[in-house]
Amino acid sequence: RISVNHGFVQNLVYGEWVTKHWIFNSILEEIKFINVLCRNIGIPQLFCNEYSMDTQELIGYRIILIPSLKNYYDFVSALEKIAINNLNYKTFQKAAPYICPIDRKKPDGSLKGSIEMLEEWMQQNYLSSIPNGAEYFKEDVSNTLRKIRKIRQVPAHELYSNQHDKSLYSKQNELVKEVYCALERLRLIFSTHPKNKDIPLPNALKDRTKIAIY
């Protein structure tokens, strides 16, 4: 069954305001606001780069128009660039009020990965006071990040045929929702810091019921 996008009809046919926010934009807004919260605490921003939908750097960060594996993997690659490779190691190494830094190196001298450092830093500064906090954090945040990386490894390490499969539409929708929820959870954690209690939430992030997947 094919139906016309509701926002299109609402705006161009009835001339009404569209009040929903596209989830692709909302993910980028969450990243920007998390960085605001970090800087206000006095630590380097969690994400090295901030993006907008009109940038040329985010090739693949869009709804896949043709449900091919190549388009899907291009999308996952963009998510990895935005949410994982973009993590700032310096965030975890700076002391601030109520914040204890962690080392970049492991006891054997090797370097920790970005997701590993995020988990350890959260355990050190936030999760230790919450019963089963580490498990909840993995379920809500780091498992999603690892899922992106696992999917991304397929085209990086394996040959694959560029199959067309309509189920990729729903897979993309589910993955983008998981990424948004993970970033929202991160933002909620940073917002609990005492220095962030008076930071107003941007309008685009106030009502998650208005975030739409088109």
N, C-alpha and C positions, 0 to 999 in steps of 0.2 A: 504494500500500500504506500503510495507516494502522497505526501502532503506538503503544502507550501509553508515555509518558515513563518511562525507566528509573528516574530518581530518585524519581518518584511511586510506582512499584511497590516499590522498595527500602525506602522510608520508611513508607508507609501500609499496604502489604500484608504485608511481611515484618518490619516494625518495626525495620529496621536504620538505622544512621547513614548519612547522605549526606555523603560527604567531598569531593565536587566543588564547585568554585566557579563560579558563573554569570559568564560573560565580561562581562556588562554591569556587574556589581559590581566585577569585577577591573579594568576600565578606570578606574573611579572610585578604586579603591585605589591604582593606579599613580600617578595624579595626586597623591593625598595624600602618597604616599611620595616622589615627586620633589620636592615642596615641602619635605618634611623634609630631604632631602639638600641642597637649595639653602640653606635657613636654616642648616644646619650648616656649610656652606662660608663663610657670611657675606654672601650675596647675597640680594636679595628673592626670594621664592618664584616659581617659573616660571609658575604658574597663579594668577590673581587669586582665583578662587573654587573651593571644594571642595563637591562635591555628594554626596548620598546618594539611593538609589532611592525614598525616600518623600517627596522634596521635590516641591512643585508646580511648581517652575521648569523641570523637565525633561519637559515635555509632548512626547510623541513618542518619548522614549527608552525603548523597550520593543520586544518582539517584535511585529511587525505581525500582528494577528489576521486582518484582511481585506487581501488583497494588492492594494491600490489604489495608484495613483500618489500620491494625496494623503497616505496613511499613510506611504509610503516617503519622500516629500519632507519630511514632518514629522520623521521619524527622522533624516534627513540634516541637517536644520536643527538638531536637538538636538546631533548630533555636532559641528557647526561651533561651536555655542555652548560646548561642553565643551572642545574640543581646539584651536580656532583663535582665536576671539574672546576666549577666556579667557587667552591668552598675555599675560604681564606685560612691558611694554616696559622697566620699571625693572630687571628682572633683568639685562638686557644692558648697562646703563649704570653698574653699580656695580663698582668694583675690589675685589679680595679676594686672599688668598694664591693664587698661580698663576693668577689670573684677570685678564685685561685687558678693560676695558670698550670698547664701541664707541659711535659717535655715532648718534643717532636720525635726524639729517638727512643727506641726500645732498649732494654738492658743489653742486648747483643750488638747494639750500635746501628742496626738497620732503622729505616725511617717508617713511621706509622702512616697508614693511609688516611685519607680525609674523613671517611665515614668512621673509621676506628677512632680517630681523634675526637670527632664529634660525640661519639658515645662516651668515651672516657671523660671528656670535659663536662658533659651533662651529668654523669655519675658523680663527679667531683663537686659540682656546684649546684645541682638541683635535685637529681633523682635520689640521692642517698637518704633524704628525709621522707621519701614517699614509699610506702610498702609496695614491693614488686615494681618499683618505678622503672628499673632498667628493662624489665620485660615489656611493660606498656610502651616504653619509648621505642623499643625495637619493633613492636607490632605497629605502632602509629607512624613511625618516621623511618628508621634505618632499614627496615625490611623492604620498604618501598624503594629507597635509594639503591639497595643492593639488587632489587628486581630489575631496575632500569639497567644497571651495569651488566647483569647477566644476559638480558636480551640483547644489549648492545654488542656483546662478545660474539654473537652468532655470525653477523656479517664480517666481523673483524678477523675471525679465525677459521671460518668455514666457507666453502663454496655452496651456493644455494641457487635454486631456480627462481626466477621472478614470477612466482605464482600469483594469480588473482583470486581473492577469497573475500566474499562479502562480510565474513565474520570479523575481518580486520577493523571494520567500522566500530563494532562494539568493543573490541579489544582496545582500540585507541581511546574510546570514551571512558572505559574503566580505568585505564592507566592514567589519563589526565586527571580524573577525579581523585585517584589515590595520591598523585603528586600534589594536587591542591590541598588535600586534607593534611598531608605531611608538613607542608609549608605553613599551613594555618596553625598546626600544633606547635611548630617551632616559634611562630610569632606569639602565640599565647604564653609560651614559657618565658620568652624574653620580656613580655609585657608585665610579668609578675615581679620583676626586679623593682626594688623600692624607688629607684631614680626614674622609673618609667610610669609611675602611677598617674601622672597628670598629662601624659602624652595622648592627644586625641586620636582616635582611629579614623583613617580616611573614609569618606563616604562610600567609596567603592568596595570597602571590606566590612561595612557595618552589618549588612544583612545577607547572610549566606544563601537565604532562600531566593535572592534575586540574582544569583550567579547561574548563568545558563550555559548549557552545552548545545551548540547548534549542529 
